[in-house]
Amino acid sequence: MPVTEPLTIAIVLAGLGGARGDGAALLELASPWLTSVRTEVCVLASRPGFAPHASVLACASGFVFVTGTYWDGWSSHLQRFLEEATPTEATSLWLGKPAAVWVTGHSVGGKGVLSRLQGVLGTFGCAIPPMGGLVVTRANELARRHDPEAARDLFGPADLEVSVHNLLAMARGSRDYRAWDVDRADPSVPWLREG
């Protein structure tokens, strides 16, 4: 049955930059689409570990995990958080609650972080919404400024709208999902020798 009461979304801001880092900037860009729900932000750089945030997470209807990419992995803050949260795996704190994952990075490694973190959250018991994860990188944004059409199929801040929509749809028990724009041109067309 669809949920109609106001939702609380717990946002785990896990980047090393804390409330001043790229993850916080990404969260700020997503804020217009989060106005219909109550948000609780858990800044791991300010309050490390899992215990300081357990009560917020337990009351949440869904989660957003935001981390940077550090040597092809998530932040050390998030690693500690996950290790300390392990005893709560498969409990009502996580079970069936939707979790979106947003990753930032300079150039490469972010998609691996995204996929691995979604796997961990699924093991904890979370549900992963369609289009619930994205990676925003400095390299992608530079490409977008240089050639917006060629960069059309790269993750970017505009994809936050669909990610938030699908997270909230799942948290409300709806299947009113959206998809972001996808480049459906022939992916086998050689590109390395272009221009």
Secondary structure, 3 states (H helix, E strand, C coil): CCCCCCCEEEEEECCCCHHHCHHHHHHHHHHHHHCCCEEEEEECCCCCCCHHHHHHHHHCCEEEEEECCECCECCHHHHHHHHHHHHHCCCCCCCCCEEEEEEEECCCCHHHHHHHHHHHHHHHCCECCCCCEEEEEHHHHHHHHHCCCCCCCCCCHHHHHHHHHHHHHHHCCCCCCCCCCCCCCCCCCCCCCCC
